[in-house]
Amino acid sequence: MLNIYHNPRCSKSRRVLQLLRDHGCEPNIILYTQKSIGYDRLRRLISKLGIPASALLRRSEPLYKELDLSSPSLQDADMIDSMINHPQLIERPIIERNERAVIARPPEKALDLL
């Protein structure tokens, strides 16, 4: 099963979803901004991405600055909590298949999991 962590308001996310469909794949759509994916699931997803939690944060979001998420004193757990409480901070779209995941930027990176 292929999952897409999708925000329908995001043009890149919509583009990746269409790209997957154009390649004959109908992914399981996870609307993470509407229903929390939970701390443990997000932690596992970050592990599959092979990145630190800080790399999944959208630095362009005003909330990033407001919450001082660039502070060197923050631990991964703090950043994950912030993303759970404010899902708009999560970089998107994320494509997940089994034990692998990618941030589909550029959108063609999603094809790595097909």
C-alpha positions as CSV (number, residue, x, y, z in Angstrom):
1,M,0.0,0.0,0.0
2,L,1.2,3.5,-0.9
3,N,0.2,6.3,1.4
4,I,0.3,10.0,0.6
5,Y,0.2,12.5,3.5
6,H,-1.9,15.0,1.6
7,N,-3.0,18.6,2.1
8,P,-5.6,19.3,-0.6
9,R,-4.9,23.1,-0.2
10,C,-1.3,22.6,-1.3
11,S,-0.7,22.7,-5.0
12,K,2.4,20.5,-4.7
13,S,0.5,17.9,-2.8
14,R,-2.3,18.0,-5.5
15,R,0.3,17.7,-8.2
16,V,1.9,14.6,-6.6
17,L,-1.4,12.9,-6.1
18,Q,-2.2,13.5,-9.8
19,L,1.2,12.2,-10.8
20,L,0.7,9.0,-8.8
21,R,-2.7,8.5,-10.4
22,D,-1.3,9.2,-13.9
23,H,1.1,6.3,-13.2
24,G,-1.8,4.0,-12.4
25,C,-1.5,4.2,-8.6
26,E,-4.4,5.1,-6.3
27,P,-2.7,5.8,-3.0
28,N,-4.3,5.7,0.5
29,I,-4.9,9.5,1.2
30,I,-4.0,10.6,4.7
31,L,-5.5,14.0,5.4
32,Y,-3.1,14.8,8.2
33,T,-4.3,18.4,8.6
34,Q,-7.8,17.2,9.4
35,K,-7.0,14.2,11.7
36,S,-3.9,13.9,13.7
37,I,-1.6,11.1,12.7
38,G,-0.3,10.8,16.3
39,Y,3.2,11.1,17.8
40,D,4.3,7.5,17.3
41,R,3.3,7.4,13.7
42,L,5.0,10.7,12.9
43,R,8.1,9.5,14.7
44,R,8.1,6.3,12.6
45,L,7.5,8.3,9.4
46,I,10.5,10.5,10.2
47,S,12.6,7.4,10.8
48,K,11.5,6.0,7.4
49,L,12.5,9.4,5.8
50,G,15.9,9.0,7.4
51,I,16.0,12.7,8.5
52,P,16.0,14.5,11.8
53,A,12.6,15.9,12.9
54,S,13.9,19.4,12.2
55,A,14.2,18.6,8.5
56,L,10.4,17.9,8.3
57,L,9.5,21.4,9.5
58,R,8.2,24.0,7.1
59,R,10.5,26.9,7.9
60,S,8.4,29.3,5.8
61,E,5.4,28.9,8.0
62,P,4.9,31.9,10.3
63,L,4.3,29.5,13.2
64,Y,7.9,28.2,12.8
65,K,9.2,31.5,13.9
66,E,6.5,32.2,16.5
67,L,7.2,28.9,18.2
68,D,11.0,29.5,18.0
69,L,11.5,26.1,16.4
70,S,15.0,27.0,15.2
71,S,16.1,27.0,18.8
72,P,19.2,24.7,19.3
73,S,17.8,23.7,22.7
74,L,14.8,21.8,21.1
75,Q,14.9,18.1,21.0
76,D,13.3,15.9,18.2
77,A,10.4,15.2,20.7
78,D,9.6,18.9,21.0
79,M,9.5,19.4,17.3
80,I,7.3,16.3,16.8
81,D,4.9,17.6,19.4
82,S,4.8,21.0,17.6
83,M,4.0,19.2,14.3
84,I,1.3,17.1,15.9
85,N,-0.3,20.2,17.5
86,H,0.2,22.3,14.3
87,P,0.1,20.0,11.3
88,Q,0.6,22.9,8.9
89,L,4.3,22.8,10.0
90,I,4.8,19.4,8.4
91,E,6.6,19.5,5.0
92,R,4.5,18.0,2.2
93,P,3.7,15.9,0.5
94,I,5.1,12.8,2.0
95,I,4.8,9.4,0.2
96,E,5.2,6.2,2.2
97,R,5.4,2.6,1.1
98,N,6.3,-0.2,3.5
99,E,9.5,0.8,5.2
100,R,10.4,3.7,2.9
101,A,9.2,7.3,2.6
102,V,10.1,10.4,0.6
103,I,9.2,14.0,0.7
104,A,8.0,14.5,-2.8
105,R,9.8,17.7,-3.6
106,P,10.2,17.9,-6.5
107,P,7.0,15.9,-7.2
108,E,8.9,13.3,-9.3
109,K,10.6,12.0,-6.2
110,A,7.2,10.2,-5.5
111,L,8.0,7.9,-8.4
112,D,11.0,6.5,-6.4
113,L,8.5,4.4,-4.4
114,L,6.5,3.0,-7.3
